Amino acid sequence: MSIIGGLDVHRAQITYDWIDTDTGQTRQGRLAPASREHLRGWLERFAGQQASFALEGCTGWRYVVEELQLAGIAAHLAEPADTRALRGRKRHAKTDRADARHLRDLLLGGRLPESWIPPTHVLEARTQVRLYKALVDQRTAWQQRIHAVLFHHGVPAESDLLVAERRQRLTQGAGLTLPAHQAVLLALRMIDAIDAELDLLRTELAHLARRQPGCRALRELYGVGLITAVAIWAEFGDVRRFSSSRHAVRHTGLDVTVYASDDKRAPGHLARQGPAVLRWALFEAAQCAARAGAPDHAYYTQVKARLGGNRAALSVARKLARRAYHLLRGLGDDALAPVAGSHPSAAVVA
């Protein structure tokens, strides 16, 4: 007996649609609430049967895949954009049941556009590095808030507001009204709190970067540091799923897409289809090419003269993506080898 099914996962419920390929019997329904324990109990009905389920790689997929694998059921993670494209022209209102049936039919017909399912230690590293990036963005936002308050009250603009001398002037509140001074002091406290959390995360990520073989290899690339090495490693994952470095660059979203029709050609724009943290890490590393001693400095300078500094850094970032692909691919299985003690266990107690 073989069970083929689709799962449409939402925060409140999971909609399922499965078929027994031996008897042709089908079942549809919903699981509510959409919790790990409820899903685990529902999957017990497939014990001892050969079963496969597909779901889209959207928020919430992780625990569903983990429970499927724990129950001995094959989990297939679908790429959301490609799955939606295979639906064709929309003729009817989209429903959760239609989505579940669509996933089931794609899996049954062998047409499901599958995404790679990372091992647990890679998922944990992704969680940490994405949290790090989120905190960096929040810190930047609070600094921008301070700049906005100062500008609104006519205080002269200054860079590096957090150096000791300028921070002292901020705490004194010269030229600010009482509410504006209160807003600046709050922003400074928030930045201090974020800095403390960033220090903790930075220590943990640096520990992983120094011990994991793939991260160590990436650090050989000029401009790639401890944090960006972990970001590139975790977000790239198993590069062997890419047939070439060109496909690896496409995964990053750094490739340029151009719309052309007849003799008209629109300006190119970044695809931005891949992980945002991966693009950030590659761009941060690529900016080091502006240094005179960088191996790509001549190329960076040439592109900058024609297109500007940002375009030049993006060009170098694509080069780094290709180099990272070849480095990680050359390591084979060692590229994703787990490091003992790097992350707490991800096991969930029943």
C-alpha positions in Angstrom: 0.0 0.0 0.0 1.4 3.4 -1.0 0.1 6.7 0.3 0.8 9.9 -1.7 -0.5 13.2 -0.2 -0.2 16.9 0.0 -0.2 19.2 3.1 -1.1 22.8 3.1 0.3 24.3 6.3 -1.1 27.3 8.1 -0.8 28.7 11.6 -4.3 27.6 12.6 -4.7 24.3 10.6 -3.1 21.9 8.3 -5.2 20.8 5.3 -4.4 17.4 3.9 -5.3 15.5 0.7 -4.0 12.0 0.2 -4.6 9.0 -2.1 -4.0 5.3 -1.7 -2.4 4.4 -5.1 -3.4 0.8 -4.7 -7.1 1.2 -4.1 -7.7 4.7 -5.5 -9.2 5.8 -2.2 -8.8 9.5 -1.3 -9.1 11.4 1.9 -9.4 15.1 2.5 -9.6 17.1 5.7 -8.1 19.5 8.2 -6.0 19.1 11.3 -6.6 21.8 14.0 -4.8 23.0 15.9 -1.7 22.9 13.7 0.6 21.7 16.5 3.4 19.1 16.6 1.5 16.8 19.0 -1.7 16.9 17.0 0.2 16.1 13.8 2.1 13.3 15.4 -1.1 11.6 16.6 -2.6 11.9 13.1 0.4 10.4 11.4 0.1 7.2 13.5 -2.6 6.0 11.1 0.1 5.5 8.4 2.3 3.3 10.6 3.7 0.3 8.6 2.6 1.8 5.3 4.7 3.3 2.5 3.8 7.0 2.5 5.0 10.2 1.0 3.8 13.8 1.7 4.6 17.1 0.0 4.4 20.5 1.5 5.6 24.0 0.5 8.7 25.4 2.0 7.0 28.3 3.8 7.0 29.3 7.5 6.1 26.2 9.6 7.5 23.6 7.3 10.3 22.5 9.7 8.3 20.8 12.5 6.0 19.1 9.9 9.0 17.7 8.1 10.5 16.5 11.3 7.3 14.7 12.4 7.0 13.1 8.9 10.5 11.8 9.1 10.1 10.6 12.7 7.0 8.6 11.6 9.0 7.0 8.8 7.2 9.0 6.1 9.0 10.5 3.1 8.9 14.3 3.3 9.1 16.3 0.1 9.6 20.1 0.4 8.3 22.0 -2.6 9.7 25.3 -3.8 6.8 27.8 -3.4 7.3 30.0 -6.5 7.8 27.1 -8.9 4.9 25.2 -7.3 2.6 28.2 -7.8 3.8 28.5 -11.4 2.8 24.9 -12.2 -0.8 25.7 -11.3 -1.1 27.5 -14.6 -3.5 30.3 -15.3 -5.8 30.9 -12.3 -9.4 30.0 -13.2 -11.0 29.5 -9.8 -10.6 30.9 -6.3 -7.6 29.5 -4.5 -8.4 27.4 -1.4 -6.4 25.4 1.1 -7.9 22.2 -0.2 -6.9 23.1 -3.8 -3.4 23.8 -2.6 -3.2 20.4 -0.9 -4.6 18.6 -3.9 -2.2 20.5 -6.2 0.8 19.3 -4.1 -0.5 15.8 -4.1 -1.0 15.7 -7.8 2.5 17.1 -8.5 4.1 14.5 -6.2 2.0 11.7 -7.7 3.0 12.8 -11.2 6.7 13.2 -10.4 6.6 16.9 -11.2 7.1 18.4 -7.7 9.8 21.2 -7.8 11.7 20.0 -4.7 13.8 22.1 -2.3 16.7 20.8 -0.3 15.9 19.9 3.3 18.9 21.0 5.5 20.1 18.8 8.4 19.3 20.0 11.9 22.7 21.5 12.6 22.5 23.6 9.4 19.0 24.8 10.3 20.2 25.8 13.8 23.1 27.8 12.2 20.7 29.5 9.9 18.5 30.5 12.8 21.4 32.1 14.6 22.9 33.9 11.7 19.4 35.2 10.6 18.9 36.4 14.2 22.2 38.2 14.1 21.3 39.9 10.8 17.9 40.9 12.2 19.6 42.5 15.3 22.1 44.3 13.1 19.2 45.8 11.1 17.4 46.8 14.3 20.6 48.5 15.6 20.9 50.4 12.3 17.2 51.4 12.6 17.7 52.9 16.0 20.7 54.9 14.9 18.7 56.2 12.0 16.0 57.2 14.4 18.6 59.3 16.4 19.7 61.0 13.1 16.1 61.8 12.3 15.5 63.3 15.7 18.6 65.4 15.5 17.8 66.6 12.0 14.2 67.5 13.0 15.6 69.8 15.7 18.3 71.4 13.6 21.2 69.7 15.4 24.3 69.5 13.1 24.6 66.1 11.4 27.5 63.9 12.5 28.7 60.4 11.6 29.7 57.8 14.2 27.3 59.1 16.8 28.2 56.3 19.2 31.9 57.3 19.8 32.5 58.4 23.3 32.6 62.2 22.7 29.6 62.4 20.5 27.6 60.0 22.7 28.3 62.2 25.6 26.7 65.2 23.8 23.7 63.0 22.9 23.1 62.1 26.6 23.3 65.8 27.5 20.5 66.6 25.0 21.9 69.9 23.8 19.5 71.6 21.3 16.7 69.0 21.9 13.4 69.4 23.6 12.6 67.1 26.5 10.5 64.5 24.5 13.2 64.5 21.8 15.9 64.0 24.4 13.9 61.1 25.9 13.6 59.5 22.4 17.4 59.7 21.9 18.1 58.2 25.4 15.7 55.4 24.7 17.4 54.7 21.3 20.8 54.6 23.0 19.5 52.1 25.6 18.1 49.9 22.9 21.4 50.0 21.0 23.2 49.0 24.1 20.8 46.1 24.7 21.2 44.9 21.1 25.0 45.2 21.3 25.0 42.9 24.3 23.0 40.3 22.4 25.1 40.7 19.3 28.2 40.0 21.4 26.8 36.7 22.6 25.7 35.6 19.1 29.0 36.7 17.6 30.9 34.4 20.1 28.8 31.4 19.3 29.0 31.9 15.5 32.8 32.5 15.7 33.1 29.2 17.6 31.3 27.4 14.7 33.3 29.3 12.0 36.6 28.2 13.5 35.7 24.5 13.8 33.4 23.6 10.9 35.4 22.5 7.8 33.1 24.3 5.3 33.3 27.6 7.2 37.1 27.3 7.6 37.4 26.8 3.8 35.2 29.9 3.1 37.4 32.0 5.4 40.2 31.5 2.9 38.3 33.9 0.5 39.4 37.5 0.8 36.9 39.5 2.7 35.0 36.6 4.3 35.1 36.8 8.1 33.8 34.6 10.9 30.2 35.7 10.7 29.9 36.0 7.0 31.6 32.5 6.6 28.8 30.9 8.7 26.1 32.9 6.8 27.4 31.8 3.4 27.9 28.2 4.6 24.5 27.9 6.2 22.5 29.6 3.5 24.2 27.9 0.6 23.8 24.4 2.2 24.7 21.4 0.0 26.1 23.1 -3.1 26.2 19.7 -4.9 22.5 20.2 -5.7 23.6 22.9 -8.1 24.9 21.6 -11.4 27.2 24.6 -12.0 28.4 27.8 -10.3 26.0 29.7 -12.6 23.1 27.9 -10.9 24.7 28.7 -7.5 24.8 32.4 -8.3 21.1 32.2 -9.4 20.3 30.7 -6.0 21.8 33.8 -4.3 19.5 36.1 -6.1 22.5 38.2 -7.3 21.9 37.4 -10.9 20.6 40.1 -13.2 17.2 39.6 -14.9 16.4 41.4 -18.1 13.0 41.6 -19.7 13.2 41.8 -23.5 10.4 41.9 -26.1 10.9 42.5 -29.8 13.4 45.3 -30.0 12.7 46.6 -26.5 14.9 45.8 -23.6 14.2 46.9 -20.0 17.1 47.7 -17.7 18.4 44.7 -15.6 17.5 44.3 -12.0 18.7 41.8 -9.3 16.5 38.7 -9.2 16.5 38.8 -5.3 15.0 35.3 -5.4 17.4 33.6 -3.0 18.1 34.0 0.8 18.5 37.6 1.8 21.1 36.8 4.4 23.3 35.1 1.8 23.2 38.2 -0.4 24.1 40.3 2.6 27.0 38.2 3.5 28.4 38.0 0.0 28.0 41.8 -0.5 29.7 42.5 2.9 32.6 40.4 1.9 32.8 41.9 -1.6 33.1 45.4 -0.3 36.6 44.5 0.9 37.6 44.5 -2.7 37.8 48.3 -2.4 41.0 47.8 -0.5 44.2 48.3 -2.4 45.6 44.9 -1.4 42.5 42.9 -2.4 43.0 40.3 -5.1 39.9 41.7 -7.0 40.8 45.4 -6.5 41.7 46.0 -10.1 38.4 44.4 -11.3 36.5 46.3 -8.6 38.1 49.6 -9.7 37.4 49.0 -13.4 33.7 48.3 -12.8 33.3 51.1 -10.3 34.6 53.6 -12.9 31.8 52.6 -15.3 28.9 51.7 -13.0 29.6 52.9 -9.5 30.7 51.3 -6.2 27.6 49.3 -5.5 27.5 47.7 -8.9 31.2 46.9 -8.5 30.7 45.2 -5.1 27.8 43.2 -6.6 30.0 42.0 -9.4 32.7 40.9 -6.9 29.9 39.3 -4.8 29.0 37.1 -7.8 32.6 36.1 -8.1 32.7 35.2 -4.4 29.6 33.1 -4.8 31.2 31.1 -7.6 34.4 30.6 -5.6 32.4 29.5 -2.5 30.5 27.0 -4.7 33.8 25.4 -5.9 35.3 25.4 -2.4 32.4 23.7 -0.8 31.8 21.3 -3.6 35.5 20.2 -3.4 35.1 19.3 0.3 32.4 16.8 -0.5 30.6 15.4 2.6 33.0 17.3 4.9 31.5 20.6 3.7 28.4 20.1 5.9 30.0 18.0 8.7 28.4 18.9 12.1 30.6 20.2 14.9 30.0 18.6 18.3 28.9 21.1 20.9 28.3 24.0 18.5 24.6 24.1 18.9 22.2 22.8 21.6 20.2 19.8 20.6 17.2 20.5 18.4 15.3 17.5 19.7 11.8 18.3 20.9 10.5 16.3 23.9 7.1 14.7 23.3 
